[in-house]
Structures are given as structure tokens and as C-alpha cells.
Amino acid sequence: MVTRVTTPGSYSAVLNNLLAAQQRQLEAGNKVSTQRNGQDLKDYARSSELITAMRSVQTRLGVYQDQNKLLADKLTTQDTALIRVADAAQSVRQVFSEALASGRVDTLVEDVQAQFSAAIEAMNARYGGKYLFAGGQVDTRPVTATTLSDLTSGPPIASFFANDDFKVTAKLDEATNVTIGFLADDIGTSMLTAFQAFQAFNQGPSGPFAGALTDAQRTFLEGQLASWETVREDVTLLAARNGTNQKRLDTIAADLEGRQNTLAGMLGDITDADMAEAAAQLQQAQLSVQSVAYVFQALQQSSLLNILK
């Protein structure tokens, strides 16, 4: 059997080869320019479900990362506020110690009032316009007292705290829930009680504190040193708990970043083109196009029509 070779048949075969070579050149060029093996999921048919799942996990981890960045800022603000409260307690104790050492209390009341104001301001600290230590009452000042005299005006200490019992809990990742909220009454009840004792003594028969220390005043201040050290230690423990949460958040943030990097690498193995291979494929495709074009041109020149001319 003899296969008949015709000019139209030859042209058709060459054109088909040319179109195929151009398609391979286009695909190879896209790989080189985008550095990707495909343009969308249909180009990764065998791995599309895996890619979709990994991208879903990436999105979820990204949500945790964004949330945890805000939580980190909040915990830093809380840390600053708690340390300021502890520093105020330490400063009151220091003022008492200096008064006992000098025997003079000329500015003692003013100094204690200054530390009282600093502590109240710290317990009323805000983050993002919301009160940090108010529980769920984030738009209400959690501590309402403003001066030492407020504490001896009649109402009990508990009445000066407007926070509720809600403590903020955050989900740091799929498996970790942490209580990060602190309440103003947990922070300041013992402190305001100690301030109240000072103000009551100052207004009582052995007061006011002015000039030289009396024996009764000396005995009172000596007794208060231990109370204020306890107040400082209690608030410092709360600050330490906040610091533990910060450390846990840092650890989880590092874990989330590591998981994101791992997923990015796995996705890259599927979607990212091997640039050396892609460049070689592009060069090969270009040579194929040139070769087929040369054959097409040669076929034109060898046409019977050209010979008859």
C-alpha cells in the first residue's frame, strides 16, 4: 500500500505542528513570566483539593495572627498599667519610710494623694478607647474615686468599683484559650482599703499629718509599711500573670508563623515553577516554533505551483 502525499495534507500537518509548538511556547513563556505552573485551580486539577485545603488553613492562621497582634498590644498596655499601680504602692511605702527617717510629714498627705491619683489613672487605663479593667462595662470608668477624701465619705470601698465580673478570654489558636482580662476591683480593693486607712487616720484625732511626726503617727506609719508591701506584691503578681500571657502569646505567634511558612513551602512545591526547567522548556518551544516555521517555508518553496511558474 502506498501512502499518497499531497500538498494540502502536508500543509495541514505542518500547520498543526506549528500551532502546537506556539501553544507550548505560550505555556512555557507564562511559566517564566509568572513563575507559576498554572494560572488558576483548573491548571492544578490533580492537586486542586489539596491547594484549596491548604489555602483555607492559611486564611485561618492569618486570622489568628492578625488577632494576636492586637492582643499583644493590649497586653503591653495592661502590663504598663499594672506596673504603674505597683509602682504607686511602692512609692507610698517609700514616702512613709522617708517620713519615718526624717521625722517630718510636711508634704506627706500631698505625696500620698499624688500616688493615689496615679494608681486611679492606671486602673482606669484604656485601650482602643475602651477601659481595660472594667470587665464588660468597657465604656464606664471602673474606678470612680478621685480624691482620698472620697474614701472616707461614707460608702464602702466596693462602691467605688464600677466593673462587672466579666473577664476577657481570647482564643490564640485552634487549641489555646487564655483569660487575658483583669478587673479593677481585683487590682485595687486592697490598695483603696489601705488608702482609706491612711485618710481616716489623717482625719482622726491623731491627725492631721503636718510638721513633725507624733508618736501616734510614727506608730501608725510603721504599721502601714507591711500593708503597702503586701499591696505592691499582690499587684506585681497580677502583672506577672499578664507577663505569662504575653510569653504564651509570643510562643504561639512563633508557632503560627512557622506553620504559615511550612504551608507556603508546600504550596510553592505545587504551584511554583522550576525556573531552570521552565527556561529550558521555553527555549525548546522557541526552537520548535522556528523549526516548524522553517519547514512551512520550505514546503511553500517546493510547491508544484512554484515549479510550474
Secondary structure, DSSP 8 states (H G I E B T S, - for coil): ------HHHHHHHHHHHHHHHHHHHHHHHHHHHH-BS-SSGGGGGGGHHHHHHHHHHHHHHHHHHHHHHHHHHHHHHHHHHHHHHHHHHHHHHHHHHHHHHHSB-TTHHHHHHHHHHHHHHHHT-EETTEETTSTT-TTS-SB---SGGGGGSSS-GGGGB---S---EEEEETTEEEE----HHHHHHHHHHHHHHHHHHHHSTT----SB--HHHHHHHHHHHHHHHHHHHHHHHHHHHHHHHHHHHHHHHHHHHHHHHHHHHHHHHHHB--HHHHHHHHHHHHHHHHHHHHHHHHHHHT-HHHHH-
